[in-house]
C-alpha cells in the first residue's frame, strides 16, 4: 500500500566547503548545510529534526558522519 520513498543523490559542488550542522543553544534547532572555507559563509540546505533527517542529508549529499562539524 505505502511505498518506501527512494532518496535520490543530489549533485552539489562541495569544493572548498565543509559540511556543518548549526545548532541553536536556546531552541536546539539544527540546520545542516555547507560552510565555505574561504569566506566563512554558511549555506543552509536542510532542517534536522531527527536522526532520520541527518541520515537523509548524509545520503543526499554523499557526506560521511565523521566529516560533519557541529557549530553552536
C-alpha positions in Angstrom: 0.0 0.0 0.0 2.7 2.5 1.0 5.9 2.5 -0.8 9.2 3.4 0.7 10.4 6.8 -0.7 13.7 6.4 -2.5 16.2 9.1 -1.8 18.0 10.4 -4.8 21.5 11.8 -4.5 22.0 15.5 -5.4 25.0 16.7 -7.3 26.4 19.5 -5.3 29.7 21.3 -5.7 31.4 20.7 -2.4 34.9 22.0 -3.4 36.2 24.3 -0.7 33.2 23.7 1.5 32.8 21.9 4.9 29.6 20.0 5.9 28.3 21.7 9.1 25.4 21.3 11.4 24.4 24.6 13.0 22.6 24.2 16.3 20.9 26.9 18.4 21.8 26.8 22.1 18.4 28.3 23.1 16.0 26.3 21.0 18.0 23.3 20.0 17.1 23.8 16.3 19.6 22.2 14.0 20.2 23.1 10.3 22.6 21.2 8.0 24.5 22.8 5.2 27.9 23.7 3.9 30.3 26.4 5.0 32.7 28.0 2.6 36.3 27.7 4.0 37.4 31.0 2.4 34.5 33.4 3.0 33.1 31.5 6.1 29.6 31.9 4.6 27.1 29.2 5.7 24.6 27.9 3.2 21.5 26.3 4.8 20.2 23.2 3.0 18.1 21.1 5.3 16.4 21.3 8.7 17.4 18.5 11.0 14.6 17.4 13.3 15.7 13.8 13.9 18.4 11.2 13.3 16.4 10.2 10.2 16.8 13.7 8.7 20.5 13.6 9.4 20.9 10.3 7.6 18.9 11.7 4.7 21.2 14.7 4.5 24.3 12.5 4.5 22.8 10.3 1.8 21.7 13.1 -0.4 25.0 15.0 -0.3 27.3 12.0 0.0 28.7 13.1 3.3 30.2 10.8 6.0 29.3 11.3 9.6 32.9 11.9 10.7 33.2 14.8 8.2 30.4 16.8 9.7 31.3 19.6 12.2 28.8 21.0 14.7 28.7 24.7 15.4 26.8 26.5 18.1 
